[in-house]
Amino acid sequence: MMEDNKETTPKKLISRGEFIKNTALTAAAFSIVPRHVLGGKGFVAPSDKLYIAAVGCGGEAENDIHHYATAPKKNAVIAFLCDVDDRMAAPRRKEFPNAKFYYDWREMFEKESKHFDAVSVAIPDHNHAIVGLSAMQLKKHLYLQKPLTHDIYEARILTQAAEKYKVVTQMGDQGASCDGMRTMREWFEAGLIGDITSVYNWTNRPVWPQGIPWPKDRPPVPKELKWDLWLGTAEKTDYIDNLVPFNWRGWWRFGTGALGDMACHIIGPAFKLLELGYPTEVTCSASTIYSGIFRESDYPESIPVSSKLRYKFILKDGRELKLYWMDGGMIPDRPDELDPDVNENEALADVPEENDFEGGSLFIGTKGKVSCGWGGSHPRLLPLSLNKDVNVPQKYPRIEGGMDGHWWQWIDACIAGYGNMEVDSPFVGYAGPLTETVLMGNLLLRSFNIRNKVKRHDPVYGDVEDITTPGRYITYKWDGENMRITNFEAANQFVKREYRQGWGELKL
């Protein structure tokens, strides 16, 4: 790449034959021209490179960028960087001095779209969809962090866009590429635990503030932060201290809570291995905070501290499967197969004591049980003594690098061209429907706190104003194809949100 990163695009496409003919004379030119101008669909060359524009520079974005830059084939170039916060951007700008920097992704897309092939997005949830769709409409391949979107409707649109614009897509749930996912598929297909009837999933999240009132302080915006750009599609909001870069996850306006942060990782193995479709019904319960005798504190913006959900699926063979989700410190009932003194979290997910526990899954079959860590890592039979005798032949090839290979796989697939190589978490057929299912759980949690005020007469306190919560403790019937709750209309307001004025509408 040229030092000032100002590549130029030829006025016409260079054919494969012309490129090969001139390679000996113009070898250096190849490294400064994005691959999409060098040929059509399926163009592959041993020295080909993928030019990436990264939207987001800190946190999860740092991890993504690191994996692109250190891919074993050295076939990715960090060509552009974009972030609204100088504090997040500074380390990446120093690390990649030749990458041109922007604060506003819209400006970068408008000015530089001819100079990159793919977009990586790792920013707060509420802006995932607008950036991702815009990238695909430019025919750019897309790596988008989990959850794909903030809303169910957005996930559907991004899935349709991936198919329409024929770009390579990958969600940032790297566990989908780990060895454990292949191992469990082999175990299940070998009938090791029989027919699976239920799956329990849990996480230690949230590890940020939730279940709290909206802050009343109005501190000044830090000079390093472009607050209005950070808000993006969200409604106009005064700056909130300590919201950036991490604590936005606990507010419905911006984040998707524990489900959004970890469920794509943790529910993903069951969704993929059992080939789940849309759930038919879901129930939930969640923590509540009370103030006074009759009035419940109104914290509509803050996600509950803990929650529990039960999804019901109908499998392809007609059997029913129940899938459970727990967060906020709740875990499944202790399996009888564990010794009393064994730490349940460590045993089920095979997590060493010194490592932070983030979540896991427990598959219950008619012949036995299998547990794993988040993303399908470290699968184990219960009781644990059975693991030394497992002898199921390896049937499915492993991904080079395991979880690390999730990023590298996407790079290779982009270079190979749409339709020429599979990835483990494409929007179509997996990541999109999985995200819809995860966010459908959040629809219930938001419906759980729908409140109606009523007046009644109490024999002790006289006339009082009370509240009812009609969305609690009912079974929600879900029409997945049409993205609708069929038996509680008020819940459907959470399928799709309105974008702030000036940020358009999400549509193909």
Secondary structure by P-SEA (a helix, b strand, c coil): cccccccccccccccaaaaaaaccccaaaaaacccccccccccccccbbbbbbbccccaaaaaaaaaaaacccccccccbbbbcccccaaaaaaacccbbbbccaaaaaacccccccbbbbbccccaaaaaaaaaaaabbbbbbcccccccaaaaaaaaaaaaaabbbbbccccccccaaaaaaaaaaaacccccccbbbbccccccccccccccccccccccccccccccccccccccccccccccccccccccccccccccccccccccccccccccccccbbbbbbbccccccccccccccccbbbbbbbbccccbbbbbbbbcccccccccccccccccaaaaaaccccccccccbbbbbcccbbbbbccccccccccccccccccccccccccccccccaaaaaaaaaaaaccccccccccccccaaaaaaaaaaaaaaaaaaabbbbbbbbbccccbbbbbbbccccbbbbbcccccccccccccccccccccccccccccc
